[in-house]
Amino acid sequence: MEEYIKVKGISKVYEVKGGKVVAVDDVSFSVAKPEFIAILGPNGAGKTTLLNIIATVLPPSKGKVYVKGIDAWREPWKVKKFIGFVPQEYGVYENLNVVENLQLVCEIYKIPRDEARRKVKELLELFGLEEHRKKLAGKLSGGLKRRLSIAMSLIHDPEVLILDEPTTGLDPGIRRELIEFLKNMISKGRVILMSTHIASEAELSDRVIIMHRGEIITDGDPDELKRRTVGLKTVIELDVYPSSKLDEVVKTLSTKWVTSKRGSNAIVIVERFEKEVIEIIDTAKSCNAKVLEIRVRQPSLDDVFLKLTGYGLGR
């Protein structure tokens, strides 16, 4: 079966004053079926650089990208017809109105006039842009610009949709609606490749590729990644007062699963939370401290990243 995407040994190195910066370091993966893939990592992980290379916006320093079997950097004009790309910075023409933006993309892809009129109407309705059709794109809110940008990327019915942090600037409700919309597109035979630094968004995908410092550190189904990395354990988050006592409390705990400390907060991964909660409270008392709050939850992709790197996604 022909692969939708094959990324083979991609690296990107920038020359900077005083040396070189490796943004992407020997990254390889492939996509052989329609699926929703989240590339998860903190800012600076190399996500944007990688997506720009796959979308033929930025050339790699070395390596190959194939889309539908075509070498993306030898024949980019052929690859572009299969790809819809939504950049992080909206990608709209601010001096044109909403309809004009969509019509311009239709002209770029040489879509016949009647078909273009139908597509524009469908996308305006689909993304709730009908009432804003005559507004200049530069006057739209961040959320409406994002919707317009995604609508523009779909005008030519691409088989591969690449989105770089598409939920930036959206409120939580619209953000979840967008993710659900993207998931529904898989049933139409599309591949969705989306970067994000938000673990809860990545958990809604079919497959997660986690990046750190330009490299892929793990790849798989979200639930399988949690089982493989953290196991069938429970996560306890606790806040201690005074915060200066946190180190002492953590060092006194018998559990070996303390994974993170910040301010007055610690994250502890345990086997049996009922027993561990009692020990945490007793340990705090013995250190002349008080546990202000304890939150018990199941492991998340945040915990996977923390376990693999020693850092949180927000750092």
Secondary structure, 3 states (H helix, E strand, C coil): CCCCEEEEEEEEEEEECCEEEEEEEEEEEEECCCCEEEEECCCCCCHHHHHHHHCCCCCCCEEEEEECCEECCCCHHHHHHHEEEECCCCCCCCCCEHHHHHHHHHHHCCCCHHHHHHHHHHHHHHCCCHHHCCCEHHHCCHHHHHHHHHHHHHCCCCCEEEEECCCCCCCHHHHHHHHHHHHHHHHHCCEEEEEECCHHHHCCCCEEEEEECCEEEEEECHHHHHHHHCCCCEEEEEEEECHHHHHHHHHHCCCCCEEEEECCEEEEEECCHHHHHHHHHHHHHHCCCEEEEEEEECCCHHHHHHHHHCCCCCC
